[in-house]
């Protein structure tokens, strides 16, 4: 098949949707399909040949964060040319109502369209205000995928319709391979944080608030913070005592992210909300690193209520500190989490998940059909895809 993937968020900035699209594209190509990805790009140097520059992104408030997306007349013309020249058998649009390339693609495209819903909104003013616009765009979508129960509920509440539940995938082999990040110490207990450091819902402040208590009981602790953001501002506001143990790595490549995860004793995900899945938890488990995460509903589901990763009370820095100290002092407990995670992550390997995505592609290719309840039942029966309810 010739498959077009649309990513609404800039290709230059790490994020769950961007990682999902990149890994899906690579896996589809490994399975013999021809793939083109359209995404906003700030720096086109070094783009993979299968990624098409969708134009420079601008900052847009979306889903409790500031996302970098591209929209406007020039972007619409880019989408139109890409769709026309691609002659895709299936167009797969991620976050179809994100105000940028994805929504534009819904408007201008013809032929079979699949949409994947990633985000979780308890209440979205943007989607509610744009309900009729959403309906116009969604009329063309023949098949919908939700990466989680929360993402599916967002679809039902704001737009209507339903979706097949197919979780985020991870290229497990890429995270399980050998190699450490040389910047990370080998002689100290270590913690890693991954995420945009100036985005409050990623919870870096919760971790930093917990750090004095952790340092009091684990005095030789080292904490590594990887992700984009204003490093100068972080250094300026960091307490001098914390500056001795915290290292800001800045933006890291996908390869260095995997190396960083493999190099630490504990990955901490202190996110405070707005998460529908938690792909970074799966990445940490694939790297065979113990996970400690806030007890958001999405995180609880991924971590099997604490079986494959430890949990602490959301936004409670004292509980975070207590759980981190416990795990850093108990290698057997960490290894138990690693072993459970090693089993859990097999369910999310892209080599497994991609078959379910391809089944949806094949179903929407039926002339005049949508992935209705009947068709969804056929997919479930053939491949065991679990529908959400």
C-alpha positions as CSV (number, residue, x, y, z in Angstrom):
1,X,0.0,0.0,0.0
2,X,0.9,3.6,-0.5
3,X,0.2,5.3,2.9
4,X,0.3,8.9,3.8
5,X,0.7,9.8,7.5
6,X,0.0,13.3,8.8
7,X,1.7,14.5,12.1
8,X,0.3,17.9,13.3
9,X,3.3,18.6,15.6
10,X,6.7,19.8,14.6
11,X,9.1,17.0,13.6
12,X,11.9,18.8,15.5
13,X,10.4,18.6,19.0
14,X,10.2,15.2,20.9
15,X,6.7,14.1,21.9
16,X,4.4,11.1,22.1
17,X,2.5,11.7,18.9
18,X,5.7,12.5,16.9
19,X,7.3,9.3,18.2
20,X,4.2,7.3,17.4
21,X,4.1,8.5,13.8
22,X,7.9,8.0,13.3
23,X,7.8,4.5,14.6
24,X,4.7,3.6,12.7
25,X,6.3,4.9,9.5
26,X,9.4,2.8,10.0
27,X,7.5,-0.3,10.9
28,X,5.2,0.0,7.9
29,X,8.2,0.4,5.6
30,X,9.8,-2.7,7.1
31,X,6.5,-4.6,6.3
32,X,6.9,-3.6,2.6
33,X,4.6,-0.5,2.4
34,X,5.5,2.8,0.8
35,X,5.1,5.6,3.4
36,X,5.2,9.4,3.3
37,X,4.9,11.6,6.4
38,X,3.8,15.2,6.3
39,X,4.8,17.3,9.3
40,X,5.7,20.8,10.3
41,X,9.5,21.2,10.2
42,X,11.6,24.0,11.7
43,X,15.0,22.8,10.5
44,X,14.8,20.6,7.3
45,X,18.5,19.6,7.6
46,X,18.8,15.9,8.1
47,X,15.2,15.0,7.5
48,X,14.6,11.3,6.6
49,X,13.7,10.9,2.9
50,X,10.2,9.8,3.8
51,X,9.3,13.0,5.8
52,X,7.9,15.9,3.8
53,X,8.5,19.4,5.1
54,X,5.0,20.8,5.9
55,X,6.3,24.3,6.7
56,X,7.6,26.1,9.7
57,X,5.6,25.7,12.9
58,X,4.2,28.3,15.3
59,X,3.3,28.0,19.0
60,X,-0.4,27.2,19.6
61,X,-2.0,26.5,23.0
62,X,-3.5,23.0,22.8
63,X,-4.4,20.3,25.3
64,X,-3.0,22.1,28.3
65,X,0.3,22.8,26.6
66,X,1.9,24.9,23.9
67,X,2.3,22.8,20.8
68,X,4.2,23.8,17.7
69,X,1.9,23.4,14.6
70,X,1.5,24.9,11.1
71,X,-1.7,26.3,9.5
72,X,-2.8,29.0,7.1
73,X,-3.1,29.4,3.3
74,X,0.5,28.3,2.6
75,X,0.1,25.2,4.8
76,X,-3.2,24.3,3.0
77,X,-1.5,24.5,-0.4
78,X,1.3,22.3,0.9
79,X,-1.2,19.7,2.1
80,X,-3.1,19.8,-1.2
81,X,0.0,19.2,-3.3
82,X,1.2,16.4,-1.0
83,X,-2.1,14.6,-1.2
84,X,-2.4,15.1,-4.9
85,X,1.2,13.9,-5.6
86,X,1.1,11.0,-3.1
87,X,-1.9,9.2,-4.7
88,X,-2.2,7.3,-1.4
89,X,-4.2,4.2,-0.9
90,X,-4.9,5.3,2.6
91,X,-4.4,8.6,4.4
92,X,-3.8,8.2,8.1
93,X,-4.3,11.5,10.0
94,X,-3.1,11.8,13.6
95,X,-5.0,14.2,16.0
96,X,-7.4,15.0,13.1
97,X,-8.9,18.1,14.8
98,X,-5.5,19.6,15.9
99,X,-5.6,23.1,14.3
100,X,-2.9,22.6,11.7
101,X,-1.9,20.1,9.0
102,X,-4.2,17.4,10.4
103,X,-7.4,19.4,10.2
104,X,-6.4,20.8,6.8
105,X,-5.7,17.3,5.5
106,X,-9.2,16.2,6.6
107,X,-10.7,19.1,4.6
108,X,-8.8,18.7,1.3
109,X,-8.3,14.9,1.1
110,X,-10.2,12.4,-0.9
111,X,-10.3,8.7,-0.6
112,X,-10.0,6.4,2.4
113,X,-9.1,8.3,5.6
114,X,-8.1,6.8,9.0
115,X,-7.9,9.0,12.0
116,X,-6.0,8.3,15.2
117,X,-7.0,10.0,18.5
118,X,-4.1,10.5,21.0
119,X,-5.2,13.3,23.4
120,X,-7.3,13.2,26.5
121,X,-9.5,16.3,27.3
122,X,-11.9,16.3,30.3
123,X,-13.4,19.3,28.6
124,X,-12.0,21.0,25.5
125,X,-13.3,24.5,24.8
126,X,-11.6,24.3,21.4
127,X,-13.4,21.1,20.4
128,X,-16.7,22.3,21.8
129,X,-16.5,25.7,20.1
130,X,-15.5,24.0,16.8
131,X,-18.1,21.3,17.0
132,X,-19.6,22.0,13.5
133,X,-16.2,22.4,12.0
134,X,-15.3,19.1,13.5
135,X,-18.4,17.4,12.1
136,X,-17.5,18.7,8.6
137,X,-14.0,17.3,8.8
138,X,-15.0,14.0,10.4
139,X,-17.6,13.1,7.7
140,X,-14.7,12.0,5.5
141,X,-13.1,9.7,8.1
142,X,-13.9,6.0,7.5
143,X,-12.0,4.5,10.4
144,X,-11.1,5.9,13.8
145,X,-8.4,4.5,16.1
146,X,-8.0,5.6,19.8
147,X,-4.7,4.9,21.5
148,X,-6.4,4.6,24.9
149,X,-9.7,4.6,26.7
150,X,-9.2,8.2,27.6
151,X,-8.6,9.2,24.0
152,X,-11.7,7.3,22.9
153,X,-13.8,9.0,25.5
154,X,-12.6,12.4,24.2
155,X,-13.8,11.4,20.7
156,X,-17.2,10.3,21.9
157,X,-17.8,13.3,24.2
158,X,-16.7,16.1,21.8
159,X,-17.4,14.7,18.3
160,X,-19.4,11.5,18.5
161,X,-18.8,8.2,16.8
162,X,-16.5,5.5,18.1
163,X,-13.1,4.0,17.6
164,X,-11.1,0.8,17.7
165,X,-8.6,0.7,20.6
166,X,-5.1,0.1,19.3
167,X,-2.4,1.2,21.8
168,X,0.7,3.2,21.2
169,X,3.6,1.0,20.0
170,X,7.3,1.0,20.8
171,X,10.1,-0.3,18.7
172,X,11.3,-2.5,21.6
173,X,14.5,-3.7,20.0
174,X,15.7,-0.1,19.7
175,X,15.4,0.5,23.4
176,X,16.7,-2.9,24.5
177,X,20.0,-2.7,22.6
178,X,23.3,-2.1,24.3
179,X,24.9,1.3,25.0
180,X,24.9,3.9,27.7
181,X,24.8,7.7,27.6
182,X,28.3,8.8,28.6
183,X,27.1,11.9,30.4
184,X,25.4,9.8,33.1
185,X,27.4,8.7,36.1
186,X,28.1,5.1,36.8
187,X,29.2,5.6,40.4
188,X,25.9,7.1,41.9
189,X,22.3,6.2,42.2
190,X,20.6,7.9,39.3
191,X,17.1,9.2,38.3
192,X,16.0,10.4,34.9
193,X,13.3,12.8,33.9
194,X,12.2,13.1,30.3
195,X,9.9,15.9,28.9
196,X,9.6,19.5,28.0
197,X,11.1,21.2,31.0
198,X,9.0,24.4,30.8
199,X,5.6,22.6,30.4
200,X,4.0,22.5,33.9
201,X,2.0,19.3,33.3
202,X,5.1,17.3,32.8
203,X,5.7,17.7,36.5
204,X,9.4,18.7,36.7
205,X,8.6,21.0,39.6
206,X,7.1,18.1,41.5
207,X,10.3,16.1,41.2
208,X,12.5,19.1,42.1
209,X,10.3,19.7,45.2
210,X,10.9,16.0,46.2
211,X,14.6,16.2,45.7
212,X,15.7,17.7,49.1
213,X,14.0,14.7,50.9
214,X,15.6,12.3,48.5
215,X,19.1,13.9,49.0
216,X,18.7,13.6,52.8
217,X,18.4,9.8,52.5
218,X,20.4,9.2,49.3
219,X,23.2,11.9,49.6
220,X,25.0,10.7,46.5
221,X,22.0,10.8,44.2
222,X,22.3,12.2,40.7
223,X,19.3,13.5,38.7
224,X,19.3,13.9,34.9
225,X,16.8,16.0,33.1
226,X,16.4,15.6,29.3
227,X,14.1,17.6,27.1
228,X,13.7,20.9,25.3
229,X,13.1,24.2,27.1
230,X,14.9,27.3,28.5
231,X,17.9,25.8,30.3
232,X,19.1,29.2,31.3
233,X,15.8,29.9,33.1
234,X,16.0,26.5,34.9
235,X,19.5,27.1,36.1
236,X,18.6,30.6,37.3
237,X,15.8,29.4,39.5
238,X,17.4,26.2,40.7
239,X,18.4,26.2,44.4
240,X,22.2,26.0,44.7
241,X,22.0,22.8,46.7
242,X,20.1,21.1,44.0
243,X,22.4,22.4,41.3
244,X,25.1,20.1,42.6
245,X,23.1,17.0,41.8
246,X,20.9,18.0,38.8
247,X,22.3,17.8,35.3
248,X,20.2,19.3,32.4
249,X,21.0,17.3,29.2
250,X,18.8,19.5,27.0
251,X,17.1,18.2,23.9
252,X,18.2,14.6,23.1
253,X,17.9,12.5,20.0
254,X,15.8,9.3,19.9
255,X,19.0,7.3,20.1
256,X,20.3,9.2,23.1
257,X,16.9,9.0,24.8
258,X,17.1,5.2,24.6
259,X,20.7,5.3,25.9
260,X,19.7,7.6,28.8
261,X,16.9,5.3,29.8
262,X,19.3,2.3,29.8
263,X,21.8,4.2,31.9
264,X,19.8,5.1,35.0
265,X,18.5,3.2,38.0
266,X,15.0,4.8,38.0
267,X,12.9,6.7,35.5
268,X,10.5,9.1,37.2
269,X,7.4,10.4,35.3
270,X,5.8,13.0,37.6
271,X,3.2,14.2,35.0
272,X,0.3,16.0,36.6
273,X,-2.5,15.5,34.0
274,X,-3.5,15.6,30.3
275,X,-2.0,12.2,29.5
276,X,-4.2,9.6,27.6
277,X,-1.5,6.9,27.5
278,X,2.1,7.4,28.5
279,X,4.3,6.0,25.8
280,X,7.4,7.1,27.6
281,X,6.6,4.5,30.3
282,X,6.6,1.8,27.7
283,X,9.9,3.1,26.4
284,X,11.4,2.9,29.8
285,X,10.2,-0.6,30.3
286,X,11.6,-1.6,26.9
287,X,14.9,-0.2,28.1
288,X,14.7,-2.4,31.1
289,X,14.6,0.5,33.6
290,X,12.5,0.6,36.7
291,X,9.6,3.1,36.5
292,X,8.1,5.4,39.1
293,X,5.1,7.4,37.9
294,X,2.3,9.6,39.2
295,X,-1.0,7.7,39.6
296,X,-2.8,9.2,36.7
297,X,-5.5,6.9,35.4
298,X,-3.7,6.4,32.1
299,X,-0.4,5.6,33.8
300,X,-2.1,3.2,36.2
301,X,-3.5,1.3,33.2
302,X,-0.2,1.1,31.4
303,X,1.6,0.1,34.6
304,X,-1.0,-2.5,35.6
305,X,-1.9,-0.6,38.9
306,X,1.7,-0.8,40.1
307,X,2.7,-4.3,38.9
308,X,5.0,-3.2,36.1
309,X,5.9,0.2,37.5
310,X,5.6,1.9,40.9
311,X,3.2,4.7,41.5
312,X,3.0,7.7,43.8
313,X,0.1,10.1,44.6
314,X,-0.2,12.7,41.8
315,X,1.4,16.1,42.6
316,X,2.5,14.8,46.1
317,X,6.3,15.4,46.2
318,X,6.5,13.8,49.7
319,X,5.1,10.5,48.4
320,X,7.3,10.7,45.3
321,X,10.4,11.1,47.5
322,X,9.4,8.2,49.8
323,X,8.8,5.9,46.8
324,X,12.1,6.9,45.1
325,X,14.1,6.4,48.3
326,X,12.5,3.0,48.7
327,X,13.3,1.9,45.2
328,X,16.8,3.3,45.0
329,X,17.7,1.4,48.2
330,X,16.2,-1.9,47.1
331,X,17.7,-3.4,43.9
332,X,15.5,-6.5,44.2
333,X,12.4,-4.3,44.1
334,X,13.7,-2.5,41.0
335,X,14.5,-5.8,39.3
336,X,11.0,-7.1,40.1
337,X,9.6,-4.1,38.3
338,X,12.0,-4.5,35.4
339,X,11.0,-8.2,35.0
340,X,7.3,-7.3,35.0
341,X,7.9,-4.5,32.5
342,X,9.8,-6.8,30.2
343,X,6.7,-9.0,30.0
344,X,4.3,-6.1,29.7
345,X,6.1,-4.3,26.9
346,X,5.7,-7.2,24.5
347,X,2.1,-6.2,24.1
348,X,3.2,-2.8,22.7
349,X,5.9,-3.9,20.3
350,X,5.3,-2.2,16.9
351,X,5.9,-5.6,15.2
352,X,2.7,-6.7,16.9
353,X,0.6,-3.5,17.0
354,X,1.2,-2.7,13.3
355,X,-0.9,-5.7,12.2
356,X,-3.9,-4.2,13.9
357,X,-3.3,-0.9,12.2
358,X,-3.0,-2.5,8.8
359,X,-6.3,-4.4,9.4
360,X,-8.0,-1.0,9.8
361,X,-6.4,0.2,6.6
362,X,-7.7,-2.8,4.7
363,X,-11.2,-2.3,6.1
364,X,-11.5,1.3,5.1
365,X,-10.4,0.3,1.6
366,X,-13.7,-1.4,1.1
367,X,-15.6,0.8,-1.4
368,X,-18.2,3.0,0.2
369,X,-17.6,1.5,3.7
370,X,-16.8,3.0,7.0
371,X,-15.4,1.2,10.1
372,X,-18.9,0.8,11.6
373,X,-19.8,-1.6,14.4
374,X,-20.2,-4.5,12.0
375,X,-16.8,-4.0,10.3
376,X,-15.2,-3.3,13.7
377,X,-16.5,-6.7,14.8
378,X,-14.9,-8.4,11.8
379,X,-11.6,-6.8,12.7
380,X,-11.9,-8.0,16.3
381,X,-12.8,-11.5,15.2
382,X,-9.9,-11.8,12.8
383,X,-7.1,-10.2,14.8
384,X,-8.3,-9.8,18.3
385,X,-8.4,-6.0,18.4
386,X,-10.2,-5.0,21.5
387,X,-13.0,-2.4,20.9
388,X,-13.4,0.2,23.6
389,X,-16.7,0.5,25.5
